[in-house]
Amino acid sequence: MDPDATQILPRTDEFGTTPADSAPQWEVETRERLFAAVDRFSAPLADLVEREANEGDIQILVADFLNYALNFSKYGELTTEYRTSGGSVDYGILIDNELFAFVEVKPSGQNLDTRNLRQARTQAVDEGVDWVVLTNGRVWQVYHLGDGEASNTQRILDVDLLDEEDPAAAVDMLFHLTKEAVQHGRLAELHAWREALAPAALADALRSEPVLNAVRAELRDRTGHKGHVGDVGEVSRKLSSEVIARGLAP
């Protein structure tokens, strides 16, 4: 990883983050700590992946990463083998003494998908926990459980710590799982963003007044047309009848 990355990301708006001159200090410090931690853990993580480490070895790395990178205290905010009425999960994460999320750890060579989530999801619903983190050390996935139904479980982020193509983007996404970002509502905002990308929500946004006015202005620029009475309504009808998928338009 580029050693200057910790200085680059907080000072740009490339990933939609706050520009440095207005970024809160906690965010700048959190991002710099996270970049440094990912760099620190990349070599031992690569070694674990190469030898296809078992779940126990990965649990050790995950605990350290949760502590040093994401800033959850090993001794005050992480509960090993958290016991529930239905069994146990690898870790429970506490924030302000409230159970925030469960962490399910898998062996380094195991691919992650929602099938790995079944037991942790059931236990989270029983305990009233909305978030589950699924990881094999290298890949970190975060799920929001919604009402607990499998069909409503939503993956909010999916990060590969050994991503060599775009490590800055990967770390930028993982930022939302840091303790500071959770406390400042950034993970909740990311969840809201994911929901806003659902087809029905996007269709509704396309029919909103600001978007319709922007489309009208763009079309006027392209055609040189000065506009006429009812042209916004015309744009809206075209979007609803010919652009937006049937079933999403009113």
C-alpha positions as CSV (number, residue, x, y, z in Angstrom):
1,M,0.0,0.0,0.0
2,D,1.2,3.5,-0.8
3,P,2.7,4.9,2.4
4,D,1.5,8.4,1.4
5,A,-2.1,7.1,1.2
6,T,-2.9,8.3,4.8
7,Q,-2.1,11.8,3.6
8,I,-4.0,11.6,0.4
9,L,-7.4,10.4,1.1
10,P,-8.5,12.8,3.8
11,R,-7.5,15.7,1.6
12,T,-9.6,14.9,-1.4
13,D,-13.2,14.4,-2.2
14,E,-12.6,11.6,-4.6
15,F,-14.7,9.1,-2.7
16,G,-17.4,11.6,-1.6
17,T,-15.7,12.3,1.8
18,T,-15.5,15.7,3.4
19,P,-12.8,18.0,2.0
20,A,-9.9,18.5,4.4
21,D,-10.6,22.1,5.1
22,S,-14.0,21.2,6.5
23,A,-13.5,17.6,7.6
24,P,-13.9,17.1,11.4
25,Q,-10.7,16.2,13.1
26,W,-12.0,12.9,14.3
27,E,-12.6,11.8,10.7
28,V,-9.1,12.7,9.5
29,E,-7.5,10.9,12.5
30,T,-9.7,7.9,12.0
31,R,-8.9,7.5,8.3
32,E,-5.2,8.0,8.9
33,R,-5.2,5.3,11.7
34,L,-7.2,2.9,9.5
35,F,-4.8,3.3,6.5
36,A,-1.8,2.7,8.8
37,A,-3.5,-0.4,10.4
38,V,-4.4,-1.9,7.0
39,D,-0.8,-1.5,5.9
40,R,0.4,-3.0,9.2
41,F,-1.8,-6.1,8.9
42,S,-1.4,-6.7,5.2
43,A,1.8,-8.9,5.5
44,P,0.6,-11.2,8.3
45,L,-2.8,-11.4,6.7
46,A,-1.2,-12.4,3.3
47,D,0.8,-15.1,5.2
48,L,-2.4,-16.5,6.8
49,V,-4.2,-16.5,3.4
50,E,-1.3,-18.3,1.7
51,R,-1.2,-21.1,4.3
52,E,-5.1,-21.3,4.4
53,A,-5.2,-20.6,8.1
54,N,-7.9,-22.2,10.2
55,E,-10.7,-20.3,11.9
56,G,-8.8,-20.1,15.2
57,D,-5.8,-18.3,13.7
58,I,-8.1,-15.9,11.8
59,Q,-10.0,-15.1,15.1
60,I,-6.7,-13.9,16.6
61,L,-6.1,-11.5,13.6
62,V,-9.7,-10.4,13.6
63,A,-9.6,-9.5,17.3
64,D,-6.4,-7.4,16.7
65,F,-7.9,-5.7,13.7
66,L,-11.1,-4.8,15.5
67,N,-9.0,-3.3,18.2
68,Y,-6.2,-1.5,16.4
69,A,-7.9,-0.6,13.1
70,L,-11.5,-0.2,14.0
71,N,-10.9,1.0,17.5
72,F,-13.1,-1.4,19.5
73,S,-11.3,-2.1,22.8
74,K,-10.4,-5.8,23.3
75,Y,-11.2,-5.6,27.0
76,G,-14.2,-3.4,27.1
77,E,-16.0,-3.6,23.8
78,L,-15.3,-7.1,22.4
79,T,-16.9,-10.2,23.9
80,T,-15.4,-13.5,22.8
81,E,-17.8,-16.4,22.1
82,Y,-20.8,-14.2,22.9
83,R,-23.5,-16.5,24.3
84,T,-27.1,-16.3,23.1
85,S,-30.1,-18.4,23.7
86,G,-29.4,-20.3,20.4
87,G,-25.7,-20.9,20.9
88,S,-22.8,-18.5,20.5
89,V,-21.1,-16.2,18.0
90,D,-17.4,-15.4,17.7
91,Y,-17.6,-11.9,18.9
92,G,-20.1,-9.4,20.2
93,I,-19.3,-5.7,19.8
94,L,-20.4,-3.2,22.4
95,I,-20.7,0.5,22.0
96,D,-21.6,2.6,25.1
97,N,-22.4,-0.7,26.8
98,E,-25.0,-1.6,24.2
99,L,-24.7,-4.6,21.9
100,F,-24.1,-3.2,18.5
101,A,-23.1,-6.1,16.2
102,F,-22.1,-9.8,16.1
103,V,-19.0,-10.9,14.3
104,E,-18.9,-14.3,12.6
105,V,-15.3,-15.5,11.7
106,K,-14.6,-18.1,9.0
107,P,-11.4,-19.8,7.8
108,S,-9.2,-17.8,5.5
109,G,-9.9,-20.0,2.5
110,Q,-13.7,-19.9,2.8
111,N,-15.7,-17.8,0.4
112,L,-18.3,-15.6,2.1
113,D,-22.0,-15.4,1.2
114,T,-25.3,-15.3,2.9
115,R,-25.3,-19.0,3.6
116,N,-22.5,-18.3,6.2
117,L,-24.9,-15.8,7.8
118,R,-27.8,-18.1,8.8
119,Q,-26.8,-18.9,12.4
120,A,-25.5,-15.4,13.2
121,R,-28.6,-13.8,11.7
122,T,-30.9,-16.0,13.8
123,Q,-29.0,-15.3,17.0
124,A,-28.9,-11.5,16.2
125,V,-32.6,-11.4,15.7
126,D,-33.1,-13.2,19.0
127,E,-30.9,-10.7,20.8
128,G,-32.3,-7.6,19.0
129,V,-29.1,-6.9,17.1
130,D,-29.4,-5.1,13.7
131,W,-25.8,-5.7,12.4
132,V,-23.7,-8.7,11.6
133,V,-20.1,-8.6,10.4
134,L,-18.9,-11.6,8.4
135,T,-15.2,-12.0,7.8
136,N,-12.5,-14.5,6.8
137,G,-9.8,-12.0,7.8
138,R,-9.2,-10.9,4.3
139,V,-12.8,-10.0,3.2
140,W,-15.1,-8.0,5.6
141,Q,-18.8,-7.9,4.9
142,V,-21.4,-6.0,7.0
143,Y,-25.1,-6.9,6.9
144,H,-28.1,-5.0,8.2
145,L,-30.8,-7.4,9.2
146,G,-33.9,-5.3,8.7
147,D,-36.8,-7.1,10.2
148,G,-34.8,-10.3,10.5
149,E,-36.2,-12.0,7.4
150,A,-33.6,-13.4,5.1
151,S,-35.1,-11.6,2.1
152,N,-34.7,-8.3,3.8
153,T,-31.1,-8.8,5.0
154,Q,-29.0,-6.2,3.1
155,R,-25.2,-6.3,2.6
156,I,-24.0,-2.8,3.3
157,L,-20.3,-3.1,2.6
158,D,-17.9,-5.7,1.2
159,V,-14.2,-5.0,1.5
160,D,-11.1,-7.0,0.5
161,L,-8.2,-5.9,2.7
162,L,-5.7,-7.3,0.1
163,D,-7.3,-5.5,-2.8
164,E,-4.3,-4.3,-4.8
165,E,-6.2,-2.6,-7.6
166,D,-7.9,0.1,-5.5
167,P,-6.8,-0.1,-1.8
168,A,-7.8,3.5,-1.1
169,A,-11.5,2.8,-2.1
170,A,-11.5,-0.4,0.0
171,V,-10.2,1.4,3.1
172,D,-12.6,4.3,2.5
173,M,-15.5,1.9,2.6
174,L,-14.2,0.1,5.7
175,F,-14.1,3.5,7.4
176,H,-17.8,3.2,8.0
177,L,-17.3,0.3,10.3
178,T,-14.9,2.1,12.6
179,K,-16.1,2.9,16.1
180,E,-16.0,6.6,15.5
181,A,-17.9,6.4,12.2
182,V,-20.6,4.2,13.8
183,Q,-21.0,6.7,16.7
184,H,-21.2,9.6,14.3
185,G,-23.9,7.9,12.2
186,R,-21.8,7.2,9.1
187,L,-22.7,3.5,9.0
188,A,-26.4,4.3,9.3
189,E,-26.0,6.9,6.5
190,L,-24.4,4.3,4.3
191,H,-27.3,2.0,5.0
192,A,-29.7,4.7,4.0
193,W,-27.7,5.2,0.8
194,R,-27.9,1.5,-0.1
195,E,-31.7,1.7,0.4
196,A,-31.9,4.7,-1.8
197,L,-30.3,2.7,-4.6
198,A,-33.2,0.2,-4.6
199,P,-35.1,0.3,-7.9
200,A,-38.3,1.8,-6.4
201,A,-36.4,4.4,-4.5
202,L,-34.4,5.4,-7.6
203,A,-37.5,5.6,-9.7
204,D,-39.1,7.9,-7.2
205,A,-36.0,10.1,-7.2
206,L,-36.1,10.3,-11.0
207,R,-39.6,11.7,-10.8
208,S,-38.8,14.3,-8.1
209,E,-39.1,17.9,-9.0
210,P,-35.4,18.8,-8.8
211,V,-34.4,15.9,-11.1
212,L,-37.2,16.7,-13.6
213,N,-36.1,20.3,-13.7
214,A,-32.5,19.2,-14.3
215,V,-33.5,16.9,-17.1
216,R,-35.6,19.6,-18.7
217,A,-32.6,22.1,-18.5
218,E,-30.3,19.5,-20.0
219,L,-32.7,18.8,-22.9
220,R,-33.1,22.5,-23.5
221,D,-29.3,22.9,-23.7
222,R,-29.0,20.0,-26.1
223,T,-31.8,21.1,-28.4
224,G,-31.7,24.9,-28.1
225,H,-35.5,24.8,-27.3
226,K,-36.5,27.7,-25.0
227,G,-39.2,25.7,-23.3
228,H,-43.0,25.6,-23.4
229,V,-45.9,25.4,-20.9
230,G,-46.1,21.9,-19.5
231,D,-42.7,20.7,-20.6
232,V,-41.8,19.4,-17.1
233,G,-45.0,17.3,-17.1
234,E,-44.0,16.0,-20.5
235,V,-40.6,14.9,-19.2
236,S,-42.3,13.2,-16.2
237,R,-44.7,11.3,-18.4
238,K,-42.0,10.1,-20.7
239,L,-39.9,8.9,-17.8
240,S,-42.8,7.1,-16.3
241,S,-44.1,5.5,-19.4
242,E,-41.0,4.7,-21.5
243,V,-37.9,4.9,-19.3
244,I,-38.7,3.7,-15.8
245,A,-39.5,-0.1,-15.6
246,R,-43.1,-1.0,-15.6
247,G,-44.2,-1.7,-12.1
248,L,-42.0,1.1,-10.7
249,A,-43.8,4.0,-12.3
250,P,-47.1,5.2,-10.7
